[in-house]
Amino acid sequence: MSGPTAPRRGPAPAAGPARFLGGQPTERSMDFRGSGRRLLARLRPERGTVLLVLALCTVSTGLTVAGPKILGEATDLIFSGIVGRQLPDGVSKEQAVQSLRDEGRGTVADMVASMDVTPGQGIDFHAVGGVLLWVTALYLAASLLGLVQARVATLVVQRTVFRLREDVEHKLARLPLSYFDKQSRGDVLSRATNDIDNVQQTLQQTLSQIMASLLTIVGVLSMMFWISPLLALVALITVPVSVWVTTRIGKRAQPQFVAQWKTTGKLNAHIEEMYTGHALVKVFGREKESAQAFREQNDKLYGAGFRAQFISGLIQPSMMFIGNLNYVLVAVVGGLRVASGALSIGDVQAFVQYSRQFSQPLTQVASMANLVQSGVASAERVFELLDAPEQSAEPVEAGRPEAVRGGQVAFEDVSFRYQPETPLIDGLSLSVRPGQTVAIVGPTGAGKTTLVNLLMRFYEVNGGRITLDGVDVAEMSREELRSHIGMVLQDTWLFGGTIAENIAYGAEGASSERIVAAAKATYVDRFVRMLPDGYDTVIDEEGSNVSAGEKQLITIARAFLSEPSILVLDEATSSVDTRTEVLIQRAMASLRSGRTSFVIAHRLSTIRDADVILVMESGRIVEQGSHDALLAAGGAYARLYASQFAEPVAETE
């Protein structure tokens, strides 16, 4: 298919503020668990790499967890040296302990008895240095493994999001035109860009960190029970409190994240509409209304974003407070255990470090709750897009006409409606012979463009069928059907590229000679030659460096180059001047030769030479025939013709 997609037809546009906001998306409750599991399932193709990340994380965390215990041995060596130097030289440890008891210093005697001390000897710096070197090597190895793990985790996230973007792109290609009729472009773009970027950021910042935090919790808890089961139980007292606080705050924050990203979509829709239509906004003096609508949505986004971040931000300080309470309990009970000789100073020091390490990952996991909630809220919006109903499946064995020359088109008792309760086309039958030019006229909303949309299978008929050279178009693949059809619409569409690339859009691989020939045939060449870069002139995204008439000529050249079997012209010359229109009509007469053409026209002067003119009203063909015959009949066509040519004369007089 050459040319842009057909203009959308569907439900009436929203009125009032809803019109400026791009419509109101359907509100749905947040399925946090379901969307979260579905997001994690996206990692399944990377399960081998995820296992590698888990292995690297396990080893790195294990080395990090072992550090405080080994460092505690250095503390014991230093403390033993300090205590040993204060004991009399030449006596055994048992004699020194007994002497302390005899002096009434039982608590100190219990402490010395639990230590590996030699009376009269100071600190063994060689042994302390060996322990410190060993700890340094452990931490260095853990850091290197952490770097490798971070790189591999980044690879996992980028691949996962890459596939998600591809799925969204493929989904957009499979969605019916009716989906885009009901959704604002800004909201769809927000789902495909902002929401996916937020999912990527969430996975990037939480995947490795959550793994490391959970493994740290398990490792640290194991070491804590190994050192002192009593102190470990004391440290665990605060865990249920932490879980309860995190859950309560998280439940209050989640709806705010959902509102934040939905409002972001609405705001994007408004900005996109106001930017693309900024000229009309200024012409009709709607700047204040536009700015007011922006402020309303911006205020809503501010409120939702503030509440989401503030509520979820309460998690970290709450966890820090609980962690500090845990630290105080461990310090007090640990000091008592050291005094009783049940634990060494090094063990208590290691346990205090472990208690900090234990509360830190809990705090990290809790502080990541806002990221996770925001990411899952965005993921649900993306999944809603991926779950949207698709256009009907292609036939297993697609039908294909043996040869399409001019295209014999037949509408057989066709019925269609956009809304089930509002019929638009009912029982329409029409037969078009190959090579005929069929003009379709009628008042706005009569169903003219809808007829073409049904032929292109942008919408599926509700009843009857449409055939191309005897083959039901519903039995043909959409790609095969549209490859025979070229379109030129009233609303021109050009992409950011050169003029030559835009002309060749419907004929991939076309030579420069063919492009120039098509441009000459449609009178594009005459203004392109005047441009500094000629056919290599780059058209910007809005096409503002070429006039409306020149853009229309380029789209006509595009259809000319694709050499379609069927032409669809929807007011194709509406944006060109009268002289150019005459030239285009001549070019179109040559282009239509031997091909079936459907011409949707409001200016009846452009379709006088059509083989058949169809007059439509309320989805029905009320008249058909040649220009002269319909004028002579004095019916609906004659009234339309008179309204265009007689009234201006009367007004002039």
Secondary structure, DSSP 8 states (H G I E B T S, - for coil): -BS-------S----THHHHTT---------HHHHHHHHHHTTGGGHHHHHHHHHHHHHHHHHHHHHHHHHHHHHHHHHHHHHHHHS-TTS-HHHHHHHHHHTT-HHHHHHHHTS---TT----HHHHHHHHHHHHHHHHHHHHHHHHHHHHHHHHHHHHHHHHHHHHHHHHHHS-HHHHHHS-HHHHHHIIIIIHHHHHHHHHHHHHHHHHHHHHHHHHHHHHHHH-HHHHHHHHTTHHHHHHHHHHHHHHHHHHHHHHHHHHHHHHHHHHHHHHTHHHHHHTT-HHHHHHHHHHHHHHHHHHHHHHHHHHHTHHHHHHHHHHHHHHHHHHHHHHHHHTTSS-HHHHHHHHHHHHHHHHHHHHHHHTHHHHHHHHHHHHHHHHHHTS-------SS----S--SS--EEEEEEEE-SBTTB--EEEEEEEE-TT-EEEEE-STTSSHHHHHHHHTTSS--SEEEEEETTEEGGGS-HHHHHTTEEEE-SS----SEEHHHHHGGGSTT--HHHHHHHHHHTT-HHHHTTSTTGGG-EE-TT-TTS-HHHHHHHHHHHHHHH--SEEEEESTTTTS-HHHHHHHHHHHHHHHTTSEEEEE-SSGGGGTT-SEEEEEETTEEEEEE-HHHHHHHTSHHHHHHHHHHHHHHHHH-
